[in-house]
Amino acid sequence: MRIANVADRAHLVLPAGDGTDRLLDIAEISEQRFGPSLSALYDAWDEFRSWADDASFDAEAGLPVDRTALQAPSPRPRQVFAIGLNYDEHAAESGFEPPTDLPPVFTKYVSAFTGPDTEVQIPSGGNVDWEVELVVVIGRQAHRIDEDSAWGHVAGVTIGQDLSERITQLRGPAPQFGLGKSYPGFAPQGPYLVTPNELPDRDDLEIGCRIDDEVVQCGRTKEMIFNVPALIAKISENVTLYPGDIIFTGTPAGVGLGRTPQRFLVAGETLHTWIEGIGEMTQRFV
Ligand code: ZN
């Protein structure tokens, strides 16, 4: 199942006979039982899934997809977690030993959230870097859950960019991850929430991004040091996860900060980001 956010209303995404995707408003097709907002949908996620699995839908009655209208699949989570140093080669390029017990956990503020296709303003004098990440959306409250049941607490996954302004991020006596990674537009996500059963292999997806025509990151999610179940188990040891909560799961190698010479995004460049089985996003920098 794929779900889109248009005007903060949850929509099912279904293929029509002509090969294009169509959108069905979930509140309308469920006669107001689910939604209309994405938050309301995640709060009733298990109930919604069992209803949707038994229902049949007419894709031809749906509206065509306007990509410029798509918004983040979970636009107002109660909590946003982001994971640092979760791929070996990225830890190495960042100058750190890979984490063994617990990776760094920080946040990106919700004000930075956008949909998948956007223009992003580079802060004056800023060193803006790219970080493609698999983003997990929680579908069931989770506290102290084990790895074996962790995927059962996931509504779905989407693509994210953990855009990072490195000067702010590294300013002062201790790193300022939250501020440096939360300028407006620095957390684009989308295009859709994809449920894990739709993926070719939920634990092993190609993940990458390119600047214009040059591929700068390309890895596989199976290379994560802490995979999705391990992250959910580790975070939920301390914190209660709620439906709609977001986890940015860390980035593979190839960021600009780790290059010699270092490289950052400049106005006029376009960042294309993809994950196998989910789709792609486009950020144009101004
Ligand atoms: Zn990151």
Boltz pocket constraint, residues with backbone or C-beta under 6 A from the ligand:
constraints:
  - pocket:
      binder: B
      contacts: [[A, 82], [A, 83], [A, 84], [A, 131], [A, 133], [A, 162], [A, 248], [A, 250], [A, 251]]
      max_distance: 6.0
